[in-house]
Amino acid sequence: MNNNLGNNNGGCYGIGEIEEEKEFLQHPKPPVKLPRRSKEHVMPVIFIDEKMLAEQNRRSKIYLANQMLS
């Protein structure tokens, strides 16, 4: 007789599937090594001066005011 009661419908585990899950948890896969990034991929540093900051604040205030009015 087959002990595998569920065929993974609605998240029901059969006995065989639980054993497979235990086996998998005991022998996890090794971590995937990501390729090393070269120096060119480093994000450039963006310097924000006072004028840019003031303009951004002005735009965000206008945007928020328009959102509240609509």
C-alpha positions in Angstrom: 0.0 0.0 0.0 1.2 3.5 -0.8 1.8 5.7 2.2 2.0 8.9 0.1 -1.5 10.2 1.1 -1.5 13.6 -0.5 -0.3 14.8 -3.9 0.6 18.3 -2.7 -2.9 19.7 -3.1 -3.8 22.4 -0.7 -0.5 22.1 1.1 -1.3 18.6 2.4 1.9 16.5 2.9 2.0 12.8 2.4 4.3 10.7 4.7 6.9 10.3 1.9 7.0 14.0 1.2 7.6 14.8 4.9 10.6 12.3 4.9 11.9 14.0 1.8 11.6 17.4 3.5 13.5 16.2 6.6 16.2 14.7 4.3 16.5 18.0 2.5 16.8 20.0 5.7 19.5 17.7 7.0 21.6 18.2 3.9 21.1 21.8 2.7 22.6 23.0 -0.5 25.9 24.9 -0.3 25.4 28.7 -0.6 25.6 30.1 -4.1 28.7 32.2 -4.6 28.0 35.5 -6.3 30.5 36.7 -8.8 32.8 39.4 -7.4 32.1 42.9 -8.7 34.8 44.9 -10.2 35.6 48.4 -9.1 33.6 49.8 -12.1 30.4 48.5 -10.6 30.6 50.6 -7.4 27.8 53.1 -7.2 29.0 56.6 -7.8 28.8 59.0 -4.8 26.3 61.8 -5.5 27.0 65.0 -3.7 23.9 67.1 -2.9 24.3 70.8 -2.5 22.0 73.2 -0.7 20.4 74.4 -3.9 19.5 70.9 -5.0 18.1 70.1 -1.6 16.0 73.3 -1.5 14.6 72.5 -5.0 13.7 69.0 -4.1 11.9 70.2 -0.9 10.0 72.7 -3.0 9.0 70.1 -5.5 7.9 67.6 -2.9 5.8 70.3 -1.1 4.1 71.2 -4.4 3.5 67.5 -5.1 2.0 66.9 -1.6 -0.2 70.0 -1.9 -1.5 68.8 -5.3 -2.2 65.3 -3.8 -4.2 66.8 -1.0 -6.3 69.0 -3.3 -7.2 66.2 -5.7 
